[in-house]
Amino acid sequence: MMDIALPESLAQARERLHQALLEAKRPLNDATLLAVSKTKPVSLIRQAYALGQRAFGENYLQEALDKQIELADLNDIVWHFIGPLQSNKTRAVAEHFDWIHSIDRLKIANRLSEQRPSHLAPLNICLQVNISREASKSGVIPEDVKALAYEAAQLPRLRLRGLMAIPAPADTLEAQRKPLAELSHLLTELQTTLPQAPLDTLSMGMSDDLEAAVMEGATLVRLGTAIFGARGAVNS
């Protein structure tokens, strides 16, 4: 496979987001590009950082912790944990990440709040919603979002920022937009019922559905392949 040139692919990803925001008639600073760096070497993260990228998403805890040690000199990286989280791993996420996108039960939220060090800012969280109701995916079902959000918003060491979803793949823009619009509507409802929470985040949109997500209000778009190429496709 042909090597990917990171400066070009990152510039293309930024331009794609820029154009999507223009098309959606939204401010150009209304959405942030989250570079999904799972399985990618530290050298590529450093290269993306040198090109101005600051937000990075990781799925695998031990891999992410190892990277954080190697990149400790880059003290303004914003680390997002976007993978499933087991109870026995909450402490490491609470101690070493700025965001987690995959909260789907109160037990995990409680542990994160209890384990978040007091010298750090509260941990930003998104609730993961199983918006397409797929048996194979994690996430709280839409009907249970309000109850979980209410409980999570009370936890002292967490900041409930919004919702995350990974919809089922769809072939058309219209089909892609439907579940994303549902997620956006859920966030609007939460903003009404929980006005005290800083609910400003929709983490949705990946390499295949970025445009649909931006049309429906995404504020964090998670791009991995579009920036770094397929697994193993980019030289370190």
FIRONU-984875 format. One record per residue (C-alpha): residue in three letters; x, y, z. Coordinates in steps of 0.02 Angstrom, whole numbers, padded with zeros to 5 digits, always signed. Layout:
<dolos>
ALAXYZ...
</dolos>
This chain:
<dolos>
MET+00000+00000+00000MET+00060+00174-00040ASP+00125+00272+00108ILE+00017+00414+00172ALA+00097+00586+00188LEU+00032+00650+00355PRO+00047+00837+00317GLU-00061+00815+00163SER-00188+00699+00242LEU-00208+00809+00396ALA-00228+00963+00286GLN-00358+00871+00183ALA-00453+00819+00340ARG-00454+00998+00403GLU-00514+01062+00235ARG-00650+00929+00230LEU-00713+00986+00400HIS-00700+01168+00345GLN-00804+01135+00190ALA-00933+01034+00287LEU-00955+01178+00410LEU-00974+01301+00266GLU-01103+01189+00183ALA-01198+01175+00347LYS-01189+01366+00369ARG-01104+01346+00537PRO-00959+01448+00609LEU-00792+01378+00556ASN-00738+01357+00738ASP-00895+01261+00783ALA-00819+01087+00772THR-00653+01014+00826LEU-00553+00881+00736LEU-00511+00736+00851ALA-00367+00635+00779VAL-00397+00453+00821SER-00221+00390+00848LYS-00255+00214+00911THR-00127+00087+00846LYS-00022+00229+00775PRO+00158+00259+00831VAL+00215+00402+00941SER+00315+00473+00797LEU+00155+00507+00699ILE+00072+00590+00847ARG+00225+00702+00866GLN+00216+00744+00682ALA+00030+00787+00693TYR+00065+00891+00849ALA+00200+00987+00755LEU+00068+01024+00622GLY-00046+01101+00754GLN-00155+00954+00804ARG-00191+00949+00991ALA-00339+00832+01021PHE-00301+00646+01007GLY-00416+00498+01036GLU-00362+00328+01100ASN-00461+00165+01118TYR-00338+00050+01205LEU-00289+00100+01381GLN-00116+00025+01401GLU-00062+00082+01228ALA-00123+00258+01269LEU-00034+00264+01437ASP+00129+00211+01356LYS+00110+00349+01226GLN+00073+00478+01359ILE+00236+00436+01447GLU+00334+00457+01286LEU+00245+00619+01244ALA+00250+00696+01418ASP+00350+00844+01351LEU+00198+00897+01246ASN+00100+00964+01393ASP-00045+01041+01297ILE-00104+00883+01211VAL-00286+00848+01252TRP-00312+00661+01276HIS-00482+00584+01239PHE-00523+00405+01287ILE-00650+00344+01160GLY-00652+00156+01185PRO-00755+00041+01297LEU-00704+00052+01479GLN-00707-00088+01607SER-00726-00054+01793ASN-00551-00112+01835LYS-00475+00019+01719THR-00569+00174+01773ARG-00432+00238+01889ALA-00303+00254+01750VAL-00427+00348+01639ALA-00477+00461+01784GLU-00295+00503+01817HIS-00227+00523+01641PHE-00361+00585+01521ASP-00450+00749+01490TRP-00605+00673+01410ILE-00696+00507+01401HIS-00830+00480+01269SER-00892+00306+01315ILE-00992+00319+01477ASP-01142+00202+01464ARG-01181+00157+01644LEU-01184+00245+01811LYS-01062+00125+01894ILE-00922+00182+01778ALA-00965+00366+01801ASN-00965+00347+01991ARG-00794+00264+01989LEU-00721+00396+01877SER-00785+00535+01988GLU-00718+00451+02146GLN-00549+00419+02066ARG-00521+00586+01978PRO-00375+00670+02069SER-00424+00829+02160HIS-00281+00929+02084LEU-00349+00901+01908ALA-00497+00987+01829PRO-00656+00883+01826LEU-00654+00749+01692ASN-00755+00795+01537ILE-00875+00655+01492CYS-00994+00609+01353LEU-01128+00476+01369GLN-01116+00344+01233VAL-01286+00316+01154ASN-01328+00158+01056ILE-01423+00265+00934SER-01449+00127+00805ARG-01496-00001+00939GLU-01367-00127+00882ALA-01345-00279+00993SER-01159-00282+00954LYS-01125-00104+01013SER-01102-00025+01182GLY-01205+00123+01237VAL-01361+00171+01331ILE-01522+00159+01232PRO-01602+00326+01190GLU-01746+00303+01313ASP-01624+00289+01459VAL-01514+00438+01415LYS-01605+00565+01523ALA-01597+00460+01681LEU-01411+00424+01661ALA-01374+00605+01617TYR-01464+00667+01772GLU-01362+00553+01885ALA-01196+00589+01797ALA-01224+00777+01806GLN-01227+00767+01997LEU-01054+00688+02012PRO-00929+00814+02081ARG-00772+00766+01986LEU-00855+00749+01816ARG-00918+00876+01690LEU-01058+00808+01582ARG-01022+00886+01413GLY-01135+00792+01294LEU-01168+00635+01194MET-01071+00517+01082ALA-01131+00388+00957ILE-01068+00272+00822PRO-01219+00242+00710ALA-01238+00090+00601PRO-01159+00115+00429ALA-01273+00188+00296ASP-01254+00209+00109THR-01333+00379+00080LEU-01313+00549+00159GLU-01497+00551+00206ALA-01485+00382+00292GLN-01327+00437+00382ARG-01411+00595+00446LYS-01563+00510+00523PRO-01482+00433+00680LEU-01366+00582+00698ALA-01517+00698+00700GLU-01592+00590+00836LEU-01435+00609+00940SER-01437+00797+00914HIS-01619+00802+00969LEU-01576+00705+01127LEU-01443+00833+01170THR-01565+00976+01145GLU-01687+00891+01264LEU-01549+00870+01394GLN-01502+01053+01380THR-01680+01096+01428THR-01694+00973+01572LEU-01516+00998+01640PRO-01480+01183+01614GLN-01345+01178+01749ALA-01236+01058+01649PRO-01116+01124+01513LEU-01199+01020+01378ASP-01111+01083+01223THR-01039+00927+01141LEU-01095+00805+01007SER-00956+00679+00976MET-01010+00603+00811GLY-00946+00586+00636MET-00800+00482+00573SER-00709+00462+00409ASP-00862+00392+00319ASP-00998+00510+00384LEU-00914+00674+00431GLU-01024+00780+00318ALA-01186+00706+00385ALA-01126+00731+00563VAL-01082+00913+00536MET-01251+00945+00456GLU-01331+00878+00616GLY-01226+00981+00736ALA-01069+00880+00776THR-00943+00976+00881LEU-00811+00839+00892VAL-00777+00734+00737ARG-00668+00580+00759LEU-00555+00548+00611GLY-00427+00410+00607THR-00413+00333+00435ALA-00435+00501+00348ILE-00284+00571+00442PHE-00170+00423+00475GLY-00226+00301+00340ALA-00278+00122+00365ARG-00191+00023+00501GLY-00012-00004+00451ALA-00026+00113+00302VAL+00080+00254+00371ASN+00266+00239+00400SER+00331+00296+00568
</dolos>
